[in-house]
Amino acid sequence: MQIAALNRRAQQRYATFVNTLDMVAEVLAEVDKLIAKYDDNAMSDSWTVASKDDLKSFRTKAFDELDRLRLLGKKHEAELISRDWRF
């Protein structure tokens, strides 16, 4: 009985993890719209702001890291659930 409850809790935690990754991916997808609206020339000279290309690079890196985390989670899914997220 206790093992079933722990297993259910571990499965819920993994589902929350996956749902959170999906939510972050959706938010990052919205960043494309903001980057498209960004004007490199609109900023004054007194501020140092990342360029449009820098922003695209940051977005790509963020998606790559998110995918890496997703693959790592999928690779260790059974282990995370069976050990209740303890390594």
Distance bins in CASP14 RR format, pairs under 12 A and 6 or more apart:
PFRMAT RR
TARGET T0000
AUTHOR 0000-0000-0000
RMODE 2
METHOD distances of the structure
MODEL  1
1 7 0 0 0 0 0 1 0 0 0 0 0
1 8 0 0 0 0 0 1 0 0 0 0 0
2 8 0 0 0 0 0 1 0 0 0 0 0
2 9 0 0 0 0 0 1 0 0 0 0 0
2 84 0 0 0 0 0 1 0 0 0 0 0
3 9 0 0 0 0 0 1 0 0 0 0 0
3 10 0 0 0 0 0 1 0 0 0 0 0
3 81 0 0 0 0 0 1 0 0 0 0 0
3 82 0 0 0 0 0 1 0 0 0 0 0
3 84 0 0 0 0 1 0 0 0 0 0 0
4 10 0 0 0 0 0 1 0 0 0 0 0
4 11 0 0 0 0 0 1 0 0 0 0 0
5 11 0 0 0 0 0 1 0 0 0 0 0
5 12 0 0 0 0 0 1 0 0 0 0 0
5 84 0 0 0 0 0 1 0 0 0 0 0
6 12 0 0 0 0 0 1 0 0 0 0 0
6 13 0 0 0 0 0 1 0 0 0 0 0
6 81 0 0 0 0 1 0 0 0 0 0 0
6 82 0 0 0 0 1 0 0 0 0 0 0
6 83 0 0 0 0 1 0 0 0 0 0 0
6 84 1 0 1 0 0 0 0 0 0 0 0
6 85 0 0 0 0 0 1 0 0 0 0 0
6 86 0 0 0 0 0 1 0 0 0 0 0
7 13 0 0 0 0 0 1 0 0 0 0 0
7 14 0 0 0 0 0 1 0 0 0 0 0
7 78 0 0 0 0 0 1 0 0 0 0 0
7 80 0 0 0 0 0 1 0 0 0 0 0
7 81 1 0 0 1 0 0 0 0 0 0 0
7 82 1 0 0 1 0 0 0 0 0 0 0
7 83 0 0 0 0 0 1 0 0 0 0 0
7 84 0 0 0 0 1 0 0 0 0 0 0
7 85 0 0 0 0 0 1 0 0 0 0 0
8 14 0 0 0 0 0 1 0 0 0 0 0
8 15 0 0 0 0 0 1 0 0 0 0 0
8 81 0 0 0 0 1 0 0 0 0 0 0
8 84 0 0 0 0 0 1 0 0 0 0 0
9 15 0 0 0 0 0 1 0 0 0 0 0
9 16 0 0 0 0 0 1 0 0 0 0 0
9 80 0 0 0 0 0 1 0 0 0 0 0
9 81 0 0 0 0 1 0 0 0 0 0 0
9 84 1 0 0 1 0 0 0 0 0 0 0
9 85 0 0 0 0 1 0 0 0 0 0 0
10 16 0 0 0 0 0 1 0 0 0 0 0
10 17 0 0 0 0 0 1 0 0 0 0 0
10 77 0 0 0 0 0 1 0 0 0 0 0
10 78 0 0 0 0 0 1 0 0 0 0 0
10 79 0 0 0 0 0 1 0 0 0 0 0
10 80 1 0 0 1 0 0 0 0 0 0 0
10 81 1 0 1 0 0 0 0 0 0 0 0
10 82 1 0 0 1 0 0 0 0 0 0 0
10 83 1 0 0 1 0 0 0 0 0 0 0
10 84 1 0 1 0 0 0 0 0 0 0 0
10 85 1 0 0 1 0 0 0 0 0 0 0
10 86 0 0 0 0 1 0 0 0 0 0 0
11 17 0 0 0 0 0 1 0 0 0 0 0
11 18 0 0 0 0 0 1 0 0 0 0 0
11 77 0 0 0 0 1 0 0 0 0 0 0
11 78 0 0 0 0 0 1 0 0 0 0 0
11 80 0 0 0 0 1 0 0 0 0 0 0
11 81 1 0 1 0 0 0 0 0 0 0 0
11 82 0 0 0 0 0 1 0 0 0 0 0
11 84 0 0 0 0 0 1 0 0 0 0 0
11 85 0 0 0 0 0 1 0 0 0 0 0
12 18 0 0 0 0 0 1 0 0 0 0 0
12 19 0 0 0 0 0 1 0 0 0 0 0
12 80 0 0 0 0 0 1 0 0 0 0 0
12 81 0 0 0 0 1 0 0 0 0 0 0
12 84 0 0 0 0 0 1 0 0 0 0 0
12 85 0 0 0 0 0 1 0 0 0 0 0
13 19 0 0 0 0 0 1 0 0 0 0 0
13 20 0 0 0 0 0 1 0 0 0 0 0
13 73 0 0 0 0 0 1 0 0 0 0 0
13 77 0 0 0 0 0 1 0 0 0 0 0
13 80 1 0 0 1 0 0 0 0 0 0 0
13 81 0 0 0 0 1 0 0 0 0 0 0
13 83 0 0 0 0 0 1 0 0 0 0 0
13 84 1 0 0 1 0 0 0 0 0 0 0
13 85 1 0 0 1 0 0 0 0 0 0 0
13 86 0 0 0 0 0 1 0 0 0 0 0
14 20 0 0 0 0 0 1 0 0 0 0 0
14 21 0 0 0 0 0 1 0 0 0 0 0
14 70 0 0 0 0 0 1 0 0 0 0 0
14 73 0 0 0 0 1 0 0 0 0 0 0
14 74 0 0 0 0 1 0 0 0 0 0 0
14 76 0 0 0 0 1 0 0 0 0 0 0
14 77 1 0 0 1 0 0 0 0 0 0 0
14 78 0 0 0 0 1 0 0 0 0 0 0
14 79 0 0 0 0 0 1 0 0 0 0 0
14 80 1 0 1 0 0 0 0 0 0 0 0
14 81 1 0 1 0 0 0 0 0 0 0 0
14 82 0 0 0 0 0 1 0 0 0 0 0
14 83 0 0 0 0 0 1 0 0 0 0 0
14 84 0 0 0 0 0 1 0 0 0 0 0
14 85 0 0 0 0 1 0 0 0 0 0 0
15 21 0 0 0 0 0 1 0 0 0 0 0
15 22 0 0 0 0 0 1 0 0 0 0 0
15 77 0 0 0 0 0 1 0 0 0 0 0
15 80 0 0 0 0 0 1 0 0 0 0 0
15 81 0 0 0 0 1 0 0 0 0 0 0
16 22 0 0 0 0 0 1 0 0 0 0 0
16 23 0 0 0 0 0 1 0 0 0 0 0
16 80 0 0 0 0 0 1 0 0 0 0 0
16 85 0 0 0 0 0 1 0 0 0 0 0
17 23 0 0 0 0 0 1 0 0 0 0 0
17 24 0 0 0 0 0 1 0 0 0 0 0
17 69 0 0 0 0 1 0 0 0 0 0 0
17 70 0 0 0 0 1 0 0 0 0 0 0
17 72 0 0 0 0 0 1 0 0 0 0 0
17 73 1 0 0 1 0 0 0 0 0 0 0
17 74 0 0 0 0 0 1 0 0 0 0 0
17 76 0 0 0 0 0 1 0 0 0 0 0
17 77 0 0 0 0 1 0 0 0 0 0 0
17 80 0 0 0 0 1 0 0 0 0 0 0
17 81 0 0 0 0 0 1 0 0 0 0 0
17 85 0 0 0 0 1 0 0 0 0 0 0
18 24 0 0 0 0 0 1 0 0 0 0 0
18 25 0 0 0 0 0 1 0 0 0 0 0
18 66 0 0 0 0 0 1 0 0 0 0 0
18 69 0 0 0 0 0 1 0 0 0 0 0
18 70 1 0 0 1 0 0 0 0 0 0 0
18 73 0 0 0 0 1 0 0 0 0 0 0
18 74 0 0 0 0 1 0 0 0 0 0 0
18 77 0 0 0 0 1 0 0 0 0 0 0
18 80 0 0 0 0 0 1 0 0 0 0 0
18 81 0 0 0 0 0 1 0 0 0 0 0
19 25 0 0 0 0 0 1 0 0 0 0 0
19 26 0 0 0 0 0 1 0 0 0 0 0
19 70 0 0 0 0 0 1 0 0 0 0 0
20 26 0 0 0 0 0 1 0 0 0 0 0
20 27 0 0 0 0 0 1 0 0 0 0 0
20 66 0 0 0 0 0 1 0 0 0 0 0
20 69 0 0 0 0 0 1 0 0 0 0 0
20 70 0 0 0 0 0 1 0 0 0 0 0
20 73 0 0 0 0 0 1 0 0 0 0 0
21 27 0 0 0 0 0 1 0 0 0 0 0
21 28 0 0 0 0 0 1 0 0 0 0 0
21 62 0 0 0 0 0 1 0 0 0 0 0
21 63 0 0 0 0 0 1 0 0 0 0 0
21 65 0 0 0 0 0 1 0 0 0 0 0
21 66 1 0 0 1 0 0 0 0 0 0 0
21 67 0 0 0 0 1 0 0 0 0 0 0
21 68 0 0 0 0 0 1 0 0 0 0 0
21 69 1 0 0 1 0 0 0 0 0 0 0
21 70 1 0 1 0 0 0 0 0 0 0 0
21 71 0 0 0 0 0 1 0 0 0 0 0
21 72 0 0 0 0 0 1 0 0 0 0 0
21 73 0 0 0 0 1 0 0 0 0 0 0
21 74 0 0 0 0 0 1 0 0 0 0 0
22 28 0 0 0 0 0 1 0 0 0 0 0
22 29 0 0 0 0 0 1 0 0 0 0 0
22 66 0 0 0 0 1 0 0 0 0 0 0
22 69 0 0 0 0 0 1 0 0 0 0 0
22 70 0 0 0 0 1 0 0 0 0 0 0
23 29 0 0 0 0 0 1 0 0 0 0 0
23 30 0 0 0 0 0 1 0 0 0 0 0
23 66 0 0 0 0 0 1 0 0 0 0 0
24 30 0 0 0 0 0 1 0 0 0 0 0
24 31 0 0 0 0 0 1 0 0 0 0 0
24 62 0 0 0 0 1 0 0 0 0 0 0
24 63 0 0 0 0 1 0 0 0 0 0 0
24 65 0 0 0 0 0 1 0 0 0 0 0
24 66 1 0 0 1 0 0 0 0 0 0 0
24 67 0 0 0 0 0 1 0 0 0 0 0
24 69 0 0 0 0 1 0 0 0 0 0 0
24 70 0 0 0 0 1 0 0 0 0 0 0
25 31 0 0 0 0 0 1 0 0 0 0 0
25 32 0 0 0 0 0 1 0 0 0 0 0
25 59 0 0 0 0 0 1 0 0 0 0 0
25 62 0 0 0 0 1 0 0 0 0 0 0
25 63 1 0 0 1 0 0 0 0 0 0 0
25 64 0 0 0 0 0 1 0 0 0 0 0
25 65 0 0 0 0 0 1 0 0 0 0 0
25 66 1 0 0 1 0 0 0 0 0 0 0
25 67 0 0 0 0 1 0 0 0 0 0 0
25 69 0 0 0 0 0 1 0 0 0 0 0
25 70 0 0 0 0 1 0 0 0 0 0 0
26 32 0 0 0 0 0 1 0 0 0 0 0
26 63 0 0 0 0 0 1 0 0 0 0 0
26 66 0 0 0 0 0 1 0 0 0 0 0
27 33 0 0 0 0 0 1 0 0 0 0 0
27 34 0 0 0 0 0 1 0 0 0 0 0
27 59 0 0 0 0 0 1 0 0 0 0 0
27 62 0 0 0 0 1 0 0 0 0 0 0
27 63 0 0 0 0 0 1 0 0 0 0 0
27 66 0 0 0 0 0 1 0 0 0 0 0
28 34 0 0 0 0 0 1 0 0 0 0 0
28 35 0 0 0 0 0 1 0 0 0 0 0
28 55 0 0 0 0 0 1 0 0 0 0 0
28 56 0 0 0 0 0 1 0 0 0 0 0
28 58 0 0 0 0 0 1 0 0 0 0 0
28 59 1 0 0 1 0 0 0 0 0 0 0
28 60 0 0 0 0 1 0 0 0 0 0 0
28 61 0 0 0 0 0 1 0 0 0 0 0
28 62 1 0 1 0 0 0 0 0 0 0 0
28 63 1 0 1 0 0 0 0 0 0 0 0
28 64 0 0 0 0 0 1 0 0 0 0 0
28 65 0 0 0 0 0 1 0 0 0 0 0
28 66 1 0 0 1 0 0 0 0 0 0 0
28 67 0 0 0 0 0 1 0 0 0 0 0
29 35 0 0 0 0 0 1 0 0 0 0 0
29 59 0 0 0 0 1 0 0 0 0 0 0
29 62 0 0 0 0 0 1 0 0 0 0 0
29 63 0 0 0 0 1 0 0 0 0 0 0
29 66 0 0 0 0 0 1 0 0 0 0 0
30 36 0 0 0 0 0 1 0 0 0 0 0
30 37 0 0 0 0 0 1 0 0 0 0 0
30 59 0 0 0 0 0 1 0 0 0 0 0
31 37 0 0 0 0 0 1 0 0 0 0 0
31 38 0 0 0 0 0 1 0 0 0 0 0
31 52 0 0 0 0 0 1 0 0 0 0 0
31 55 1 0 0 1 0 0 0 0 0 0 0
31 56 0 0 0 0 1 0 0 0 0 0 0
31 58 0 0 0 0 1 0 0 0 0 0 0
31 59 1 0 1 0 0 0 0 0 0 0 0
31 60 0 0 0 0 0 1 0 0 0 0 0
31 61 0 0 0 0 0 1 0 0 0 0 0
31 62 0 0 0 0 1 0 0 0 0 0 0
31 63 0 0 0 0 1 0 0 0 0 0 0
31 66 0 0 0 0 0 1 0 0 0 0 0
32 38 0 0 0 0 0 1 0 0 0 0 0
32 52 0 0 0 0 0 1 0 0 0 0 0
32 55 0 0 0 0 1 0 0 0 0 0 0
32 56 0 0 0 0 1 0 0 0 0 0 0
32 59 1 0 0 1 0 0 0 0 0 0 0
32 60 0 0 0 0 0 1 0 0 0 0 0
32 62 0 0 0 0 0 1 0 0 0 0 0
32 63 0 0 0 0 0 1 0 0 0 0 0
33 55 0 0 0 0 0 1 0 0 0 0 0
33 59 0 0 0 0 0 1 0 0 0 0 0
34 52 0 0 0 0 0 1 0 0 0 0 0
34 55 0 0 0 0 1 0 0 0 0 0 0
34 56 0 0 0 0 0 1 0 0 0 0 0
34 58 0 0 0 0 0 1 0 0 0 0 0
34 59 0 0 0 0 1 0 0 0 0 0 0
35 50 0 0 0 0 0 1 0 0 0 0 0
35 51 0 0 0 0 0 1 0 0 0 0 0
35 52 1 0 0 1 0 0 0 0 0 0 0
35 53 0 0 0 0 1 0 0 0 0 0 0
35 54 0 0 0 0 1 0 0 0 0 0 0
35 55 1 0 1 0 0 0 0 0 0 0 0
35 56 1 0 1 0 0 0 0 0 0 0 0
35 57 0 0 0 0 0 1 0 0 0 0 0
35 58 0 0 0 0 1 0 0 0 0 0 0
35 59 1 0 0 1 0 0 0 0 0 0 0
35 60 0 0 0 0 0 1 0 0 0 0 0
35 62 0 0 0 0 0 1 0 0 0 0 0
36 52 0 0 0 0 1 0 0 0 0 0 0
36 55 0 0 0 0 0 1 0 0 0 0 0
36 56 0 0 0 0 1 0 0 0 0 0 0
36 59 0 0 0 0 0 1 0 0 0 0 0
37 52 0 0 0 0 1 0 0 0 0 0 0
37 55 0 0 0 0 0 1 0 0 0 0 0
38 49 0 0 0 0 1 0 0 0 0 0 0
38 50 0 0 0 0 1 0 0 0 0 0 0
38 51 0 0 0 0 1 0 0 0 0 0 0
38 52 1 0 1 0 0 0 0 0 0 0 0
38 53 0 0 0 0 0 1 0 0 0 0 0
38 54 0 0 0 0 0 1 0 0 0 0 0
38 55 1 0 0 1 0 0 0 0 0 0 0
38 56 0 0 0 0 1 0 0 0 0 0 0
38 58 0 0 0 0 0 1 0 0 0 0 0
38 59 0 0 0 0 0 1 0 0 0 0 0
39 49 0 0 0 0 0 1 0 0 0 0 0
39 51 0 0 0 0 0 1 0 0 0 0 0
39 52 0 0 0 0 1 0 0 0 0 0 0
39 55 0 0 0 0 0 1 0 0 0 0 0
40 49 0 0 0 0 1 0 0 0 0 0 0
40 50 0 0 0 0 1 0 0 0 0 0 0
40 51 1 0 1 0 0 0 0 0 0 0 0
40 52 1 0 1 0 0 0 0 0 0 0 0
40 53 0 0 0 0 1 0 0 0 0 0 0
40 54 0 0 0 0 1 0 0 0 0 0 0
40 55 0 0 0 0 1 0 0 0 0 0 0
40 56 0 0 0 0 0 1 0 0 0 0 0
41 49 0 0 0 0 0 1 0 0 0 0 0
41 51 0 0 0 0 0 1 0 0 0 0 0
41 52 0 0 0 0 0 1 0 0 0 0 0
42 49 0 0 0 0 1 0 0 0 0 0 0
42 51 0 0 0 0 0 1 0 0 0 0 0
42 52 0 0 0 0 0 1 0 0 0 0 0
43 49 1 0 1 0 0 0 0 0 0 0 0
43 50 0 0 0 0 1 0 0 0 0 0 0
43 51 0 0 0 0 1 0 0 0 0 0 0
43 52 0 0 0 0 0 1 0 0 0 0 0
48 54 0 0 0 0 0 1 0 0 0 0 0
49 55 0 0 0 0 1 0 0 0 0 0 0
50 56 0 0 0 0 1 0 0 0 0 0 0
50 57 0 0 0 0 1 0 0 0 0 0 0
50 58 1 0 0 1 0 0 0 0 0 0 0
50 59 0 0 0 0 0 1 0 0 0 0 0
51 57 0 0 0 0 1 0 0 0 0 0 0
51 58 0 0 0 0 0 1 0 0 0 0 0
52 58 0 0 0 0 0 1 0 0 0 0 0
52 59 0 0 0 0 0 1 0 0 0 0 0
53 59 0 0 0 0 0 1 0 0 0 0 0
53 60 0 0 0 0 0 1 0 0 0 0 0
54 60 0 0 0 0 0 1 0 0 0 0 0
54 61 0 0 0 0 0 1 0 0 0 0 0
55 61 0 0 0 0 0 1 0 0 0 0 0
55 62 0 0 0 0 0 1 0 0 0 0 0
56 62 0 0 0 0 0 1 0 0 0 0 0
56 63 0 0 0 0 0 1 0 0 0 0 0
57 63 0 0 0 0 0 1 0 0 0 0 0
57 64 0 0 0 0 0 1 0 0 0 0 0
58 64 0 0 0 0 0 1 0 0 0 0 0
58 65 0 0 0 0 0 1 0 0 0 0 0
59 65 0 0 0 0 0 1 0 0 0 0 0
59 66 0 0 0 0 0 1 0 0 0 0 0
60 66 0 0 0 0 0 1 0 0 0 0 0
60 67 0 0 0 0 0 1 0 0 0 0 0
61 67 0 0 0 0 0 1 0 0 0 0 0
61 68 0 0 0 0 0 1 0 0 0 0 0
62 68 0 0 0 0 0 1 0 0 0 0 0
62 69 0 0 0 0 0 1 0 0 0 0 0
63 69 0 0 0 0 0 1 0 0 0 0 0
63 70 0 0 0 0 0 1 0 0 0 0 0
64 70 0 0 0 0 0 1 0 0 0 0 0
64 71 0 0 0 0 0 1 0 0 0 0 0
65 71 0 0 0 0 0 1 0 0 0 0 0
65 72 0 0 0 0 0 1 0 0 0 0 0
66 72 0 0 0 0 0 1 0 0 0 0 0
66 73 0 0 0 0 0 1 0 0 0 0 0
67 73 0 0 0 0 0 1 0 0 0 0 0
67 74 0 0 0 0 0 1 0 0 0 0 0
68 74 0 0 0 0 0 1 0 0 0 0 0
68 75 0 0 0 0 0 1 0 0 0 0 0
69 75 0 0 0 0 0 1 0 0 0 0 0
69 76 0 0 0 0 0 1 0 0 0 0 0
70 76 0 0 0 0 0 1 0 0 0 0 0
70 77 0 0 0 0 0 1 0 0 0 0 0
71 77 0 0 0 0 0 1 0 0 0 0 0
72 79 0 0 0 0 0 1 0 0 0 0 0
72 80 0 0 0 0 0 1 0 0 0 0 0
73 79 0 0 0 0 1 0 0 0 0 0 0
73 80 1 0 0 1 0 0 0 0 0 0 0
73 81 0 0 0 0 0 1 0 0 0 0 0
73 85 0 0 0 0 0 1 0 0 0 0 0
74 80 0 0 0 0 1 0 0 0 0 0 0
74 81 0 0 0 0 0 1 0 0 0 0 0
76 82 0 0 0 0 0 1 0 0 0 0 0
76 83 0 0 0 0 1 0 0 0 0 0 0
76 85 0 0 0 0 1 0 0 0 0 0 0
76 86 0 0 0 0 0 1 0 0 0 0 0
76 87 0 0 0 0 1 0 0 0 0 0 0
77 83 0 0 0 0 0 1 0 0 0 0 0
77 85 0 0 0 0 0 1 0 0 0 0 0
79 85 0 0 0 0 1 0 0 0 0 0 0
79 86 0 0 0 0 1 0 0 0 0 0 0
79 87 0 0 0 0 1 0 0 0 0 0 0
80 86 0 0 0 0 1 0 0 0 0 0 0
80 87 0 0 0 0 1 0 0 0 0 0 0
END
